[in-house]
Amino acid sequence: MCPRSDGLRAPALAVRILVLSLARDERECVIGDVLEEYGLRAAADPRVARRWLWHQVLTSLVPNLRRRLACHPSLLPANRGAPLRGLLVDARFSARLFRQQPLLAAVAIISLVVGLGVNVVLFTIANAVLYRPLPVRDPQSLVLLGMQRPTNVAQNFPYWAYETFATHTEVFDTLTAFASRSAALRFGAETVSSDGELVSGTYFGGMGVPIAIGRGLTPEDDRAGSPPAAVVSGSLWRERYGGSSISGRVLIVNGAAFAVAGVADDSFRGMFPGAQADFWIPLAHSRVVTGGDLLLRRTTSWLFLVGRLQPDVTMTGARDALDPVLAAMLKSAGADPQPIVVSSGMRGTDSLRPRLERPLQLLMLAAGFVLLVACVNAANLQLARNAARGRELAVRAALGAGRARLLRLLLMDVVIVVLPASAFALAVAWTGRQAALNLITRFGEPVKLTAPIDLRVLLFSVSAAAAATVFVGLFSARQAGRPSAEALADGGRTETGSRKRLQHTLVVVQFALSMTILVAASLLVRSVSNLRTIDLGFATNVVMIQVAPGDAQIEGQAAVRYVEQAVARAAAAPGVEAAAAAHVMPLDFGGSRTTVRIPGYKPSPDEDMEINYLRVTPGYFETMRIPLLRGRTFATSEGRGVPIPIVINQTMARRYWPEGDAIGRPVGVFSSGPADGEVVGIVPDVHYRMVREEPRPSFYVSFAQSPFFQGVIHARTAGDPAAFVETLRRAVAQVNPQVPVSRAMSLHEQRLRNVADDRMAEAIGVTLGISALLLAAAGLYGTMTFGVRRRTRELGVRLALGANVADLRRLVLGEALALVVAGAVFGALGSRFVGRLLASQLYGVPPDDPISLAVALAILITIALLAAWLPARAAAGIDPVVALRQ
Amino acid sequence: MTTNTLGEFEQLVLLAIVHLQGDAYGMTIRRAIEERTGRTVVIGALYTALGRLERKGYVASRLADPTPQRGGRAKRIFRVERSGAAALQRSRDTLARMWAGLSPDLRPER
């Protein structure tokens, strides 16, 4: 379409816009006019002509579009031959809605965008965290093995268990073993600590891991004596190797060189959801990372086992077949029998599910409530619209429109609101999803997830929008039932009783839902506040630096000396009051456990005798301000000795030596033979792995007794520890630059990470609660404004009969508030039920906590009052003379 | 929206069509008004007015042949109908009656 006049072209974009703004039958003539004139002007001065053209096009947009959309409503029944055109006519007619009720339309659309958007975003997160399977071949057929223990399911096995299970090819098509470890990767002069996986040769091939470049590891690579090969992640490849070819490239892991055999596809991040593995090396070469030959240690359970079942084997079948195998293995190891657990391996180790499944489900329920509140706003819009349409519908019916036709008309009203809202909501969700996922990141462990808008999410959004449409459409459908002669006569000006009742009910429902979510949010806020502030049992102005000398091949006595030097260096730093070291970080979810044997104590049959312990340097108790209750702590001079001196906590003392003194008693800690330890001291309970834990038996072992080769330096500071983190990290790093410092943070920060999930739930819960409340308030405002306008005559009469302005205001406000309070009461009742659902998430707060209830109620009433105030003032501003004339 | 009186812009359009005597189509009408009054006329607004006038029956239109200057597009030529002429005259009368007794600088005459 290159209009030419005298060889000069009109700007194609301007013409295109003009075309689009015109109705079809006008196009030829108007464009002809414009181009003809453009030709004349361009002959004199092309630049001025172009400017004139653009001016004409842009200023003509509004009049052109108005003519184009001008509605000539078809009062006749739609002809069967052109159903689509009928729909377009209906759509144009419904679009008038935006002009007639701009406020209500805006409230409805924005409400739906918020309601739908919130649901889609939350579902996207849940999808990425809970539902998306691994990007491998046929993930549905993968299973994860475990052992049922008294209090949990243990999912780690020793290497020989893997070998034994692997022989059962009647159950497994393939079986893989893997573990997650961090190691020091060296690139030139720089050493970084990265996470990776140690895998069996069957890992890549057996699971069908997608490979971008080169190949995966094979059983050949997993043979003793084979040349060391590794696979790296796409991000590592691009960052460190410039994304070039892999031939001849080498990865240095803890000082050992591995040939890079391939690069994994970006979609595959390893077997642990939420983590990103940067390297994969075969188990045969795992000792560079683990420090010892764990493959030979029969008692160390450190590997996850994931297998692909044979096509004809079910999970129950696998369980029945493998149970005796496991029983035999445990028996030969002298351990107690434990039943095997076969669970889905579709999501790898599914490590996020136990943490996040419950909170996410509850949050999605809350999001559903928000959508409901939004739908009610849209429904209110419908009711308001239809209130004015009684006459029109009666005329249509009289002219022959059937029930289906009227229904279609009313449904179109709904679609014209829901469709753009859904499109907007999807757009918002698309742009906001990574930000939403980063919400989880910001709160705790970097959860590196991608959240693609995949088919499942699209399906979900479409269903949500459809549900909204149906819900709101139901309200319209009520109107389609037999428009009567009375409606024709009075033009639908009076407010029928049932419609008013319906609107009132809807307001109550909205505020009830909002109240429920608000109460839940208040409970979460109080719960998190508890988690942040309760006494952990030790000092919190502590900086922690995690070091891994083993990754720099520093072992044995050299490692011991390194740790002592690092502690001394930290203690000498300015602002540090005391320093010590432990083998793990407090509140880090993990730690070490060992099965203890107490002579003279008979454990009950399902009692778990595997308890938590910590290896510490002698200064630990003083540094962490853990007071000594009885006996003594470790002496600096104490070397290795038998019996092993241990310091126990109060729960351990009370449980195993309920009468009498625990000091001096023998305990079997690390050997299964005669008791190798002796209790020398008792300290109070502290929180070891989680803020949320129940008091349980734990003990401490001296560093001198069983040295550790990677650990955490603890330094208690005089002031705010956050200020010292960087200087301390550098001080420790200087002790030996080869040793990677993998983490440095204050205890306060670690505590926040530990309760990350609760904080995330709190944040989302509060957001949802406020959203629901604001939507309900907006709905109240819209409904009241509309209602006041319709009641102008009635209110005018009241004024004329002697009511004063304040009375009117009180009347309108009072009616609104009565509804709000009714809603709040229902919501409070509903929240008791929700509170019970939440109970497992709460910490230190009862599910029917009155303070949370009161706070939620206060917020609700305040916002509702604000929303109702303006319409009430408008009611007070009615001029009775004008009103009576209406 | 159906009234018997003409808006100011509608009067300009009708008068322009009268002036153009059979050569009155979008472009010429637009330029005629612009040249005589100095007002910028937007083509979209012009067609809206023309549509209104046609609906009231004051003008009628026919499709004329395409020309190369228009890239081969047809043009719609307008002419004033009797009712339109009558409406124009009514407007002039009305205005004249209001002006009666006033000089052009809005002072009472004499």
Interface residues (C-beta under 8 A of the other chain):
Chain A: P3 R4 S5 S21 E26 E28 C29 V30 I31 G32 D33 V34 L35 E36 E37 G39 Q56 T59 S60 L61 V62 P63 N64 R66 R67
Chain B: Y25 G26 M27 R30 R31 V42 I43 G44 A45 Y47 T48 G51 L63 P66 T67 Q69 R70 G71 R73 A74 K75 R76
